[in-house]
């Protein structure tokens, strides 16, 4: 069973930076696409960024120019680099990976990590 382990998050001041990590527990798994979502209290989950296995990236308009998604295939890890953080209060970031050892591939989800942007 593949598990995703997220790290990063915590408290950061407005305008600050933060990097989140998401690692698949099984080294043999092939990841075809990784997505980062976020959800604030009382709001719908929002797709923030995505990266494919060929490093094609896409971003929500609200984070373009401030967030960068990258991956390290050797470590089966994806990162979300965030700059210029806005004072949005508390947000949960969720990592999602589509992949597997053999097809059919599945969706896997991280446990979520909390980011608090506040002065």
C-alpha positions in Angstrom: 0.0 0.0 0.0 1.5 3.3 -1.1 1.3 6.1 1.5 2.1 9.8 0.9 3.9 11.6 3.7 3.7 15.4 3.7 6.0 17.7 5.6 6.5 21.4 5.9 3.8 23.9 6.9 3.5 25.7 10.2 3.3 29.4 11.0 4.7 32.0 8.6 4.4 35.8 8.4 2.7 37.5 5.5 5.1 37.9 2.6 7.1 34.9 3.8 8.1 31.7 2.1 7.4 28.0 2.8 8.2 24.7 1.1 6.0 21.7 1.4 7.1 18.2 0.6 5.2 15.1 -0.4 6.9 11.7 -0.6 5.6 8.4 -1.8 6.5 5.6 0.7 7.1 2.9 -2.0 10.2 3.5 -4.1 9.0 1.3 -6.9 5.9 3.4 -7.6 5.7 5.3 -10.8 4.1 8.7 -10.4 2.3 10.1 -13.5 1.0 13.3 -12.0 1.2 15.1 -8.6 -1.3 17.7 -7.5 -1.4 20.1 -4.6 -4.7 21.2 -3.3 -5.6 23.6 -0.5 -8.7 24.1 1.6 -9.5 26.9 4.0 -12.2 26.6 6.6 -15.6 27.1 5.1 -14.3 27.1 1.5 -14.1 24.5 -1.2 -11.0 22.6 -1.9 -8.9 24.3 -4.6 -6.4 22.8 -7.0 -3.3 24.9 -6.6 -0.6 23.3 -8.8 0.2 20.1 -10.7 3.2 18.5 -12.3 3.3 15.5 -14.6 5.9 12.8 -14.9 7.4 14.8 -17.8 7.6 18.0 -15.7 4.7 19.8 -17.3 3.4 22.2 -14.7 0.2 24.1 -14.3 -1.0 26.6 -11.7 -4.2 28.2 -10.4 -4.3 31.9 -11.4 -4.3 32.9 -7.8 -0.8 31.5 -7.2 0.9 32.1 -10.6 4.2 33.8 -10.1 4.3 33.0 -6.4 4.2 29.2 -6.2 6.4 26.7 -7.9 5.8 23.0 -8.1 8.8 20.7 -8.6 9.6 17.0 -8.2 12.6 14.7 -7.6 11.8 11.5 -9.3 14.7 9.7 -7.6 13.2 10.4 -4.2 9.6 10.0 -5.4 9.0 13.4 -3.8 7.2 16.5 -5.0 7.6 20.0 -3.6 5.5 23.1 -3.5 7.5 26.2 -3.0 5.5 29.2 -1.9 6.6 32.8 -1.9 4.7 36.0 -1.1 2.3 34.3 1.2 -0.8 36.2 1.9 -2.5 36.6 5.3 -5.2 34.0 4.6 -5.3 32.6 8.0 -5.2 28.8 8.3 -5.2 26.6 5.2 -4.8 22.8 4.8 -2.6 21.7 1.9 -3.2 18.2 0.5 -0.9 16.3 -1.8 -2.3 13.9 -4.4 -0.4 11.5 -6.6 -1.6 9.4 -9.4 0.5 6.3 -9.8 1.3 2.8 -8.9 3.7 -0.1 -9.4 1.7 -1.6 -12.2 -1.4 -0.4 -14.0 -4.1 0.4 -13.3 -2.8 3.3 -11.4 -4.6 4.8 -8.5 -5.0 8.1 -6.6 -3.1 8.5 -3.4 -3.6 11.3 -0.8 -1.3 12.7 1.8 -2.5 13.4 5.4 -2.6 17.1 4.9 -0.4 19.8 6.3 -1.5 23.0 7.9 -0.2 26.4 7.0 -0.9 29.5 9.0 -0.1 32.9 7.5 -0.4 35.5 10.2 1.6 38.3 11.8 
